[in-house]
């Protein structure tokens, strides 16, 4: 059984011609950019730019975390850049007190994602 929200994101993606995707998760202040041996054109360079504006480390996706995410599917399906941005630190759900920090760390990523 596919969760309705997963199906909605899947169908939305099929209906649009996205240059890249950004999936947000919580925990770690890190950017995951690669899926297995897939290395879409310019994906590492874009990831480095995201890292520079956010202060988050750019890392390859750990093997144990692969195969289950939207960005992994997108990279494999389209050979275009995809990123999972892990924001915040602490116990989930993250406290609202982290919002301003997370916003300021990520606004550059969102702006760059629009123009790259």
N, C-alpha and C positions, 0 to 999 in steps of 0.2 A: 504494500500500500504506500503510495507516494503522498507525502504531506501536501495539503492544498497550497500552502505558501511556497513550497519548493516547485510545484508545478507552475504556479503563477510566475515565479522568477524565470523558470525555464522558458515558458511561452513568451514572456516579455523580451527575453534575450533573443530568441529566434526571430522576433518581429522587428528587431532593431539592428543596426549595423555598428555596434560599439567598437571603437578603436582599442579600448582597454576596459578592464573592470577592476573595481576596488570593493572588496568584501571586508566589512568591519566586524571584529570580534573584540572581546575584552581579555586582558591579562598579558602583560609582558612588555609593552612599549617596543615592539619589534615589527618589522615588515618582512613578510615572506613573499618571495617573488618567483620562484622556479618550481616546476613540477617535473619530477624525474629527469629525463634527459631533454625535455622540451625546453628550448631557449628561443622564444619568439624574437624577431628582430627588435633591437633597441630596448628590450625589456630590462636588462641589467642597468643600462644608463638611466632609464626613467626611474628605476628603483633607487639608484644613487641620488638622484635629484630629490625624490621623496624623503630619503633619509636625511639629506642635508637640510631641508626646510623644517623637518619635524624633530630632529635629534634622535630618532629611533634607529636602532641597528638594522641593517639590511642583511637578511640571512636566507639561505635556501631552506625550503620546507623540509622539516625532518621526515624521514621515510615513514615513521610510525604515524605521522599526521596526514600523510598523503591519501589520495583516493576518495576522500569524503567531502571535499569542499567545492564550492561554486567556482572559485578561481582555477582549481585544478581541471575541472571539466571544461571551462572556457578556454584555457590554454591548449588543452588537447584537441578540442573541437575546432577552434578557429586559428590556432598558431598565432595568437595575439597576446600582448602582455596582460597579465592578471596578478593582482596583489591581495594578500590578506594583511590587513593592518590590525595588529593587536594593541589596543589602547589600555591605559590605566594599569594600576597595580592594586592588589589586595583581594579581599573576599567578594565574590559575586553575590548579589548584584553590587556593582560598584556604587559607592555613595555619591550623591548628587554634588557633594563638595568637590569632587574631581572634575566636574563638568568644565569649568573655566580653563583649567590646565589642559585637559584633553582637547578642547576647542582650539586653544591657541597653538597647540602642538600640531594640529591636523588641518587647519584652515589652508596652509600652504599646499598640502597634498591635494586637497579638493580643488583649489584653483589651478594648480599645475595639471591635474587630471582632466580638467576642462579644455585646456589649451594645447596639450601635447598631442 
